Amino acid sequence: MLPTNDAVENAAGEVNLRPSSHQTFPNPCGANLAVAAGDTLRARSHRAMGTEFVVYLDAEDGVQARACFDAVFDEIDRLEITFSRFQRSSELSRLNRHAGEGPVVTDPEVFELVATALDLSEKTGGAFDLTVGRLTRAWGFAGGQPRIPEQSELAAAKELVGWGNVILDAEWRTVQFARPGVELDLGAIAKGYAVDRAIDMLRSLGVSALIDAGSSSVAAVGEAFSRGWKVGIANPLDRGLTICEVELGQRALSTSGVREKSFVHDGRVYSHLLDPRTSDAGEAMPGTGAGQVLQVTVLAPSSMLADALSTAMFVLGHEHGSAALAQFADCSALWIHSEADGIRCFGHGWPGDDFLS
Amino acid sequence: MDRREFIGITAAGLGAVALGLEGCNSPHSIAPSDWVNVGVIGVGGRGQHMMRMLLRVPGVRMTGLCDIYEPRFAEGRKVTGEATAVYNDYRKLLEARDIDAVLVATPLGLHAEHVIAALDSERAVYGEKSLGRTVEDCNRIRDAARRTGKIFQVGLQYHYAPWYQEALRRIGDGRIGKVTHIHACWHRNNSWRRPVPRGQEAQLERLLNWRLYREWSGGLLAELGSHQINFANAVFGAMPESAIASGGIDYWKDGREIPDNLQVIFRYPGGQTLVASYVTTNRLDGAQERIFGTGGSVVLTHTDATYFKEPSDPNSAVPPELAIQHKLITGPTYSAEQPYHGKGESAKGGEAEDADLLACREFIECVRSKRRPKADENVGWSEGVTVALGNRALEEGRRIVFSEYLGAATSASQQLSERNRQS
């Protein structure tokens, strides 16, 4: 969803933001983008990978801006066609169809992303797991109607979930599954990778830009208006309130929260952020239960890493998450827990700490 | 024969085709002598895409990258995942000894120079479509392939898409009656312009946006329409005998030289017509081919085919029991002239696979087995010449009669027709 305050939309769906005074545009990922009076930002949104990508450009030339938008969205579409679990002709679907039968060779880009996902699965002790797809499907979070699965369904899914089932051979660039039926799901990492590729492209074009991928990933390149790109972290209980502001320099930001996809059953909130180690859906009751993780935001050198780690940090919680995060250079995290009287924030290497517990 | 047979893809039949191509996914079983080393001339967006596809085929290595724009070297090496040798002169690449096959993905106006040089260097060549920018270019490329006897495959990847092949087979079997018209469109809503690095616009505009300038580009008809023209030529078993065209630079007035919208009507020797439309200001219709026969229709997209049956009438070539009845609007407002908005029978066609990957797999298999590709120089020539003369109709603002440019047009059509019958 593009911001509309003080915005002028043209026929191509492009929005030029011309705020009359300093204001913050809330965007759906929990980050708020600050734009000052007199600045002109061009923005355009594009639906891909099951989410809404919004690109903000600090570009004076409209022709060039349009070409940038088109090129970025073409690249994102290419990656969707490559990594989609839903499109049968995608490379990921081809691997899922055949890697249970034996080693399947793939191209270096796909191999590298799978290898990165496997490495992250191992380093997070399976809190992030590249084979979680079957579990997500059993809970109905993969495009279906979310629900509590039957025990038999859960048991069948559990058999096939586990990063140890993925066998990679870097020399031959092959992907193989230890048993038929295992499935790769790069959903928690491919979107961030797409943001990284888009950022690389914009950097090579010498453009200052910010990309916001739906409900989780934000990254920026260049310095908008010579002041840098600032985003605010929203309060999960009241999206209009900002908890803190972060300047996106070399690091990308990713937020995972219960509000993205969840359902209520018998008064309990079940989130799509499943724990692949136990097969349970993350449970939270915003505003009522104490000590529940409501939202985690991670700053990391790449959007891909931020994406995977925000998922893992949500599953691990503050205490275990901090220990796991220590393995990753230049990564910070902000956990927001629910308390009886509101929220409580915990940080790991988070810039600015006056609001932390 | 039942309705299912008329409409449905027989999963077993297509599955077998797909399995034949997909049978080997592992590089371990490829003998060292069967590894294919590929050199690439033109490492831009399309070149990089095809490199990724080739690298998904077991037993393929990229051993040389050539481009005149230096940033492509780093981009290309990122795709290959290694420090692949790079060249800024294609002749140097062709001198390298560790290259078995060449991918040519350069601007259209350079195809002839690069493809012919690669064929002359005794390499198998995968040449991107359209075959050549002019009739003369197309002739030269076809003649070079024949003269050298080397494998040449043109980048018309839908030639390998199972749902396209199935459609051709059913049409050939008369399942939709006599095909009289094909309406093809490729409608987008973007400028077709690539971004140029800030501050380097003057130096790089024509290099990066070559598609927008007449020197190297055949415009929308070549870059998009070639696939559809290839399909129409296959359906009609011939090349067109004439073309008229309309179009211009009417919306994107940004200094480009090629039309931002274009409509071409091709007439075929059997009295059939291809109406082809390309716009860059509206994407409602997307890319599709609508094949109209006296007994039914097929709508083809990049991912599937949908079959429709004409309501039974005396002219229908298909027995009523095979019909999918159109759910025409009923009631007092019923009109037989209303467009049909209901569903047809959808058929994706066997194992869903990326058409580019299928084409790359076929090319590598042909290189290994020294087999002639289906999309060979003759198929490419038919497509390339049709595109070139369609563009000529627009440039000259008049009806172009193909035989005036192709002395042997009739015999070429016959050859093509013969090929189609055989395949």
Boltz contact constraints between the chains, C-beta under 6 A:
constraints:
  - contact:
      token1: [A, 63]
      token2: [B, 254]
      max_distance: 6.0
  - contact:
      token1: [A, 66]
      token2: [B, 191]
      max_distance: 6.0
  - contact:
      token1: [A, 67]
      token2: [B, 193]
      max_distance: 6.0
  - contact:
      token1: [A, 67]
      token2: [B, 194]
      max_distance: 6.0
  - contact:
      token1: [A, 67]
      token2: [B, 195]
      max_distance: 6.0
  - contact:
      token1: [A, 68]
      token2: [B, 195]
      max_distance: 6.0
  - contact:
      token1: [A, 70]
      token2: [B, 190]
      max_distance: 6.0
  - contact:
      token1: [A, 71]
      token2: [B, 195]
      max_distance: 6.0
  - contact:
      token1: [A, 88]
      token2: [B, 352]
      max_distance: 6.0
  - contact:
      token1: [A, 89]
      token2: [B, 352]
      max_distance: 6.0
  - contact:
      token1: [A, 89]
      token2: [B, 353]
      max_distance: 6.0
  - contact:
      token1: [A, 89]
      token2: [B, 354]
      max_distance: 6.0
  - contact:
      token1: [A, 98]
      token2: [B, 25]
      max_distance: 6.0
  - contact:
      token1: [A, 102]
      token2: [B, 26]
      max_distance: 6.0
  - contact:
      token1: [A, 103]
      token2: [B, 26]
      max_distance: 6.0
  - contact:
      token1: [A, 104]
      token2: [B, 25]
      max_distance: 6.0
  - contact:
      token1: [A, 105]
      token2: [B, 27]
      max_distance: 6.0
  - contact:
      token1: [A, 105]
      token2: [B, 58]
      max_distance: 6.0
  - contact:
      token1: [A, 106]
      token2: [B, 56]
      max_distance: 6.0
  - contact:
      token1: [A, 107]
      token2: [B, 52]
      max_distance: 6.0
  - contact:
      token1: [A, 107]
      token2: [B, 55]
      max_distance: 6.0
  - contact:
      token1: [A, 107]
      token2: [B, 56]
      max_distance: 6.0
  - contact:
      token1: [A, 108]
      token2: [B, 81]
      max_distance: 6.0
  - contact:
      token1: [A, 172]
      token2: [B, 27]
      max_distance: 6.0
  - contact:
      token1: [A, 205]
      token2: [B, 195]
      max_distance: 6.0
  - contact:
      token1: [A, 205]
      token2: [B, 197]
      max_distance: 6.0
  - contact:
      token1: [A, 206]
      token2: [B, 197]
      max_distance: 6.0
  - contact:
      token1: [A, 206]
      token2: [B, 198]
      max_distance: 6.0
